[in-house]
Amino acid sequence: MLNDILLPDVVLRHCNGYWESDLQGNSDGRSANAFYFGNTEWAQEYFAFCHRDAHFRSRWLAAGGDWTGKVVVDLGCGPGNVFATLGGKPRLLVGVDVAGGSLALAAGIGYTAVLADAANTPFRSQIADIVAINASLHHCDDMQAVLREGARLVKPNGLLITDHDPQLTAWDYKGVARLLWNARLWIYRVIRHGFHKTGNQQFWGLRTEIHHKPGDGVTREFFRSTLEPLGFEVGVYPHNHQVGAEVFSGNVGPAQWKYRIGNLLSGRDPAAPASALSLMCIARRGAREPGVSA
């Protein structure tokens, strides 16, 4: 089925359980993502601990439903966390990433894994019932280019779902909060806290976080201004991760103490939607192209 969705004249090479397309150019950010998520041990840790909880599953199933019988493209799939958490039996499940080590793991759980640039995939337009982009936009050099590429792949009446990208307003720390942010790595080392086991792993992990820093991230306007002109109906939902389908009723969920303090020190209400850590975007493509009358 993969051949049925490829652009004309595209030839993929099979390697280590996944398919490779030609990557044009390079950047420090893409190299960091390829190295960090290509490390099998680090990718397995990411697979085991990230986006695997009941809140995530509840939120995504409410957003896009069961994937059974659907064509799904997962941009920035990593080792396959989203499908591993949601389950189902998609008609075709394509995972795209730049990290070979992660793609090999994703292929092992059912993905048709393709090494490609998420901003320039080798697929025809409007081939997917669902395009998923989870915790991936902020790892990409050009977030808008990746979002537009995801939109290109969505069928009429299909869905583009993004999640777990940092909300700019929540992470734009000020004053003392900004100083604590800058000192966080030293603090974590002192208290022996953190996801990463070694300094090298932490170093490369941080190199991948291109748009996850004070003054950067995604906004409601980013999603709406990018997707609405392309004919999508766009909903954007702020949340603090530990919340499921209730997010669609306006419940942003609880924030951890350190994020509450960061927002308080920055002069913001930590319970406000603008202080929620991430934005989830659910965008449905219309049945007709913009500007085309019935």
Phi, psi and omega per residue, in radians:
M1 nan -0.393 -3.126
L2 -1.063 -0.711 -3.141
N3 -1.052 -0.506 -3.091
D4 -1.213 -0.344 -3.083
I5 -1.917 0.021 -3.111
L6 -1.371 2.584 3.004
L7 -1.099 2.695 3.111
P8 -1.000 2.483 3.057
D9 1.232 0.093 3.068
V10 -1.377 2.279 3.079
V11 -2.152 2.133 3.124
L12 -1.774 2.598 3.089
R13 -1.831 2.409 3.140
H14 -1.611 2.301 -3.057
C15 -2.679 2.122 3.022
N16 0.970 0.595 3.072
G17 1.634 -0.109 3.126
Y18 -2.276 2.996 -3.113
W19 -1.829 2.522 -3.140
E20 -2.038 2.356 2.966
S21 -1.923 2.983 3.124
D22 -1.345 2.240 3.078
L23 -1.707 2.261 3.130
Q24 -1.649 2.255 3.098
G25 1.154 -2.940 3.122
N26 -2.875 2.988 3.079
S27 -2.713 2.860 3.098
D28 -1.055 -0.701 -3.120
G29 -1.142 -0.783 -3.141
R30 -1.157 -0.667 3.093
S31 -1.095 -0.696 3.129
A32 -1.129 -0.745 3.113
N33 -1.128 -0.719 3.133
A34 -1.107 -0.671 -3.109
F35 -1.299 -0.849 -3.051
Y36 -1.170 -0.940 -3.101
F37 -1.370 -0.186 3.041
G38 -1.444 -0.262 3.076
N39 -1.285 1.980 -2.997
T40 -1.035 -0.735 -3.134
E41 -1.105 -0.797 3.140
W42 -1.160 -0.680 3.124
A43 -1.130 -0.654 3.107
Q44 -1.161 -0.641 3.067
E45 -1.136 -0.769 3.114
Y46 -1.054 -0.741 3.135
F47 -1.081 -0.686 -3.058
A48 -1.301 -0.558 -2.927
F49 -1.989 -0.243 -3.020
C50 -1.952 2.326 3.025
H51 1.046 0.685 -3.083
R52 -2.146 0.214 -3.030
D53 -1.710 3.000 -3.089
A54 -1.158 -0.566 3.110
H55 -1.093 -0.813 3.122
F56 -1.037 -0.830 -3.114
R57 -1.058 -0.797 -3.134
S58 -1.068 -0.768 -3.096
R59 -1.132 -0.794 -3.071
W60 -1.275 -0.646 3.096
L61 -1.171 -0.638 3.071
A62 -1.178 -0.575 -3.100
A63 -1.316 -0.773 -2.991
G64 -2.189 -0.094 -3.133
G65 1.299 -3.065 3.119
D66 -1.169 2.387 3.133
W67 -1.435 -0.053 -3.092
T68 -1.020 2.284 3.083
G69 1.403 0.029 -3.051
K70 -1.842 2.761 2.951
V71 -1.621 2.087 -3.062
V72 -2.144 2.310 3.007
V73 -2.025 2.146 -3.122
D74 -1.889 1.791 -3.120
L75 -1.483 2.206 -3.037
G76 1.260 0.810 -2.996
C77 -1.213 -0.357 -3.050
G78 1.002 -2.493 -3.127
P79 -1.406 0.024 3.041
G80 1.883 0.459 -3.048
N81 -1.001 -0.735 -3.028
V82 -1.121 -0.887 -3.138
F83 -1.154 -0.663 3.127
A84 -1.047 -0.552 -3.138
T85 -1.476 -0.698 -3.066
L86 -1.446 -0.680 -3.083
G87 1.273 -2.784 -3.072
G88 1.736 3.130 -3.128
K89 -2.283 1.358 3.135
P90 -1.058 2.620 3.044
R91 -1.152 -0.681 3.028
L92 -2.594 2.235 -3.138
L93 -2.125 1.877 -3.094
V94 -1.869 2.238 3.068
G95 -1.970 2.309 -3.118
V96 -2.070 2.311 3.087
D97 -2.795 2.942 3.076
V98 -1.784 0.007 -3.048
A99 -1.885 1.924 -3.088
G100 -1.063 -0.697 -3.125
G101 -1.072 -0.717 3.089
S102 -1.193 -0.711 -3.130
L103 -1.096 -0.641 3.103
A104 -1.092 -0.677 3.089
L105 -1.188 -0.736 3.137
A106 -1.094 -0.697 3.117
A107 -1.071 -0.565 -3.122
G108 -1.213 -0.298 3.122
I109 -1.924 0.167 3.002
G110 2.110 -0.050 3.091
Y111 -1.332 2.519 2.770
T112 -1.489 1.767 -2.913
A113 -1.646 2.298 -3.066
V114 -2.281 2.140 3.040
L115 -1.405 1.977 -3.076
A116 -2.800 2.868 3.060
D117 -1.380 2.167 -3.106
A118 -1.110 -0.339 3.110
A119 -1.580 -0.076 -3.073
N120 -2.705 1.249 -3.063
T121 -1.424 2.812 -3.110
P122 -1.565 0.437 -3.026
F123 -1.868 2.668 3.049
R124 -1.172 2.827 3.124
S125 -1.304 2.622 2.986
Q126 0.973 0.955 -3.118
I127 -1.986 -0.129 -2.984
A128 -2.016 2.397 2.963
D129 -1.231 -0.652 3.122
I130 -2.387 2.285 2.907
V131 -1.939 2.128 -3.138
A132 -1.856 2.332 3.043
I133 -2.335 1.640 -3.060
N134 -1.911 2.136 3.091
A135 0.945 0.630 -3.022
S136 -2.138 -0.604 -3.065
L137 -0.959 -0.765 -3.057
H138 -1.264 -0.152 3.040
H139 -1.541 -0.127 -3.023
C140 -1.763 2.551 3.136
D141 -1.027 -0.815 -3.079
D142 -2.080 1.665 -3.081
M143 -1.078 -0.708 -3.099
Q144 -1.163 -0.672 3.126
A145 -1.077 -0.689 3.128
V146 -1.217 -0.715 3.114
L147 -1.097 -0.734 3.109
R148 -1.164 -0.636 3.097
E149 -1.159 -0.726 3.053
G150 -1.029 -0.740 3.127
A151 -1.097 -0.660 -3.140
R152 -1.027 -0.540 -3.036
L153 -1.473 -0.188 -3.029
V154 -1.423 2.328 3.067
K155 -1.207 2.797 2.933
P156 -0.958 2.335 -3.067
N157 1.231 0.063 3.082
G158 -1.454 3.045 -3.048
L159 -2.061 2.458 2.891
L160 -1.951 2.114 -3.098
I161 -2.140 2.155 3.045
T162 -2.122 2.684 -3.128
D163 -2.784 2.872 2.999
H164 1.043 0.616 2.905
D165 -1.846 2.463 -3.001
P166 -1.160 2.290 3.072
Q167 -1.321 2.160 -3.042
L168 -0.929 -0.808 -3.053
T169 -1.148 -0.504 -3.123
A170 -1.338 -0.518 -3.044
W171 -1.760 0.034 -3.105
D172 -1.492 1.285 -3.059
Y173 -1.237 2.568 -3.096
K174 -2.179 2.701 2.988
G175 0.988 -2.204 -3.109
V176 -1.075 -0.637 3.133
A177 -1.076 -0.656 3.121
R178 -1.180 -0.673 3.095
L179 -1.116 -0.720 3.115
L180 -1.162 -0.675 3.075
W181 -1.029 -0.816 -3.117
N182 -1.138 -0.454 -3.118
A183 -1.690 0.080 -2.969
R184 -1.071 -0.631 -3.090
L185 -1.169 -0.709 3.078
W186 -1.122 -0.725 3.136
I187 -1.097 -0.771 3.137
Y188 -1.077 -0.661 3.133
R189 -1.161 -0.679 -3.132
V190 -1.132 -0.781 -3.070
I191 -1.593 0.059 3.121
R192 0.961 0.839 3.141
H193 -2.083 2.535 3.048
G194 2.506 2.704 -3.116
F195 -1.235 -0.622 -3.019
H196 -1.448 2.483 -3.077
K197 -1.479 -0.513 -3.065
T198 -2.271 2.805 3.087
G199 -1.103 -0.632 3.139
N200 -1.151 -0.738 3.112
Q201 -1.118 -0.735 3.114
Q202 -1.122 -0.740 3.140
F203 -1.000 -0.859 -3.095
W204 -1.261 -0.606 3.070
G205 -1.041 -0.759 3.131
L206 -1.188 -0.539 3.116
R207 -1.133 -0.426 -3.134
T208 -1.418 -0.297 -3.026
E209 -1.487 1.198 -2.969
I210 -1.113 -0.708 -3.072
H211 -2.020 0.449 3.114
H212 -1.967 1.460 -3.104
K213 -2.847 2.804 3.123
P214 -0.944 2.304 3.141
G215 1.501 0.084 -3.130
D216 -2.332 2.902 -3.141
G217 2.272 -2.944 -3.090
V218 -1.800 2.778 3.130
T219 -2.399 2.873 3.036
R220 -0.994 -0.777 -3.092
E221 -1.109 -0.611 3.095
F222 -1.002 -0.837 -3.117
F223 -1.203 -0.791 -3.074
R224 -1.183 -0.783 -3.089
S225 -1.208 -0.450 3.109
T226 -1.414 -0.756 -2.935
L227 -1.681 -0.579 -3.102
E228 -1.088 -0.718 3.084
P229 -1.117 -0.295 3.119
L230 -1.574 0.063 3.077
G231 1.634 0.396 3.141
F232 -1.790 2.506 2.912
E233 -1.584 2.148 -2.906
V234 -2.026 2.245 2.975
G235 -2.099 2.383 -3.103
V236 -2.213 2.289 -2.986
Y237 -2.292 1.913 3.098
P238 -1.306 2.528 3.117
H239 -2.764 2.863 -3.119
N240 -1.921 0.490 3.006
H241 1.357 -0.820 -3.089
Q242 -1.516 0.979 3.113
V243 -2.664 2.451 -3.106
G244 -1.755 -2.268 -3.081
A245 -1.107 -0.291 3.123
E246 -1.072 -0.316 3.131
V247 -1.031 -0.479 -3.103
F248 -1.426 -0.035 3.002
S249 -1.850 0.192 3.095
G250 1.636 0.116 3.124
N251 -1.527 1.948 -3.106
V252 -1.448 -0.205 3.119
G253 1.418 2.934 -3.089
P254 -1.373 2.525 3.047
A255 -1.752 2.593 3.047
Q256 -1.135 2.726 -3.041
W257 -0.999 -0.677 -3.066
K258 -1.169 -0.566 3.105
Y259 -1.352 -0.595 3.055
R260 -1.083 -0.762 3.134
I261 -1.131 -0.740 3.138
G262 -1.027 -0.714 3.119
N263 -1.260 -0.678 3.087
L264 -1.077 -0.787 3.140
L265 -1.179 -0.342 3.098
S266 -1.613 0.065 3.091
G267 1.418 0.438 -3.116
R268 -2.092 2.680 3.047
D269 -1.293 2.019 -3.072
P270 -1.187 -0.263 -3.141
A271 -1.638 -0.071 -3.096
A272 -1.301 2.610 3.091
P273 -0.961 -0.584 -3.139
A274 -1.222 -0.222 3.105
S275 -1.711 -0.018 3.116
A276 -1.217 2.515 -2.963
L277 -1.145 -0.713 -2.992
S278 -2.253 2.813 2.990
L279 -2.023 2.370 2.969
M280 -1.862 2.287 3.123
C281 -2.035 2.252 3.039
I282 -2.104 2.022 -3.066
A283 -2.205 2.226 3.127
R284 -1.896 2.243 3.090
R285 -1.299 2.400 3.086
G286 -1.198 2.904 -3.111
A287 -1.250 -0.396 3.139
R288 -2.184 2.736 3.080
E289 -1.195 2.596 3.125
P290 -0.984 2.364 3.081
G291 1.470 -0.025 3.133
V292 -1.743 2.096 -3.102
S293 -1.485 2.822 -3.122
A294 -1.257 nan nan
